[in-house]
Amino acid sequence: MSQILVAGGAGYIGSHTVKELRARGYDVVVFDDLSNGRRDFVRDTELIVGDLMDREAVRAAFRGRDIAAVLHFASLIQVGESYVHPRKYYGRNLVTSLNLLDAVIDAGVQAFIFSSSAAVYGIPRRTPLDEDHPTAPINPYGWTKLMVERILQDYDRAYGLKFISLRYFNASGADPDGTLGECHNPETHLIPNILRALSGWQEALEIYGEDFPTPDGTAVRDYIHVSDLAIAHVLALGALGRLRRSEFINLGTNRGYSVREVVAEAERLTGRKVPVRMRPRREGDVPVLLASKEKAEKVLGWAPRYSDLETIIETARRWHEKA
Ligand code: UFG
């Protein structure tokens, strides 16, 4: 039976997707160096511990297997760090993707799903962002995502590789059954940091900027539940097989919440006050990021099911309490 190879399948979004793929009956093999991923997130799915920087290890993973499609989640993801250490980001995010794609082409695999980001758009000229919005990243992290998208287009033209590049907005929440969740080190994301402030793991939540041109002055983001992202990947796999053409697709809800609104919802759900400290804007943060979800609905038949703020915070909280 053919398999789906998931690079970065032990990480946050990868592990939720592996769980969803398995639930739909796919045979999955995970390739992960466990630098950010966790062995226990993979459970009984086959795991190859390997580094995508190691060309030979990547090629070896394809040998003797019938791989029908590859999903590529493995990536460095910290926008701020990418400013400070761009060579780390270009080095890893590009070389790992090139190594993986080489193995994909040589093995004759024709279906590829890439974890891209809203960061490819840069500063929004219109909102919500649709997929035809110009791409102009404002940080090295976003550039690495856009460069891989460019490479994918050339590989489609030259080698017939069909891909779907999924541009995530703000991935958040945790598996409703409480077995998977977010654990980045260091943690930079808003909702985990709110939970950390609530449980005393950090003194206060630092709010980066209250002078944005938004109703309450804090930045607005489109939070999308990680289980909805996972479902979208399974749908994308089906769509690739059906359509046999490449696509760029946003994954967001077209509903935004400001930092203060997220804090207020966390306070309502926990009945506790989040200690807050105001800070200047974080470099590269834009005022509002909202996704048009029309294309995802049309091409994938996808609709977010878990992405209301209450479910996002509740599932993240359940995970945080266990962690
Ligand atoms: N924020 C705070 N305090 C915190 C953490 C975040 O005020 O402790 C604010 C940020 O300034 C931002 C919002 O909360 O306004 C959301 O921040 P996150 O770090 O959770 O997410 P970002 O929107 O900065 O980043 C996400 C992804 C990136 C991606 C980016 C743009 O995590 O990978 O969207 O698409 F590049």
Boltz pocket constraint, residues with backbone or C-beta under 6 A from the ligand:
constraints:
  - pocket:
      binder: B
      contacts: [[A, 77], [A, 79], [A, 117], [A, 118], [A, 119], [A, 120], [A, 141], [A, 168], [A, 169], [A, 170], [A, 171], [A, 188], [A, 189], [A, 190], [A, 191], [A, 193], [A, 205], [A, 206], [A, 207], [A, 208], [A, 209], [A, 219], [A, 220], [A, 221], [A, 259], [A, 282], [A, 285], [A, 286]]
      max_distance: 6.0
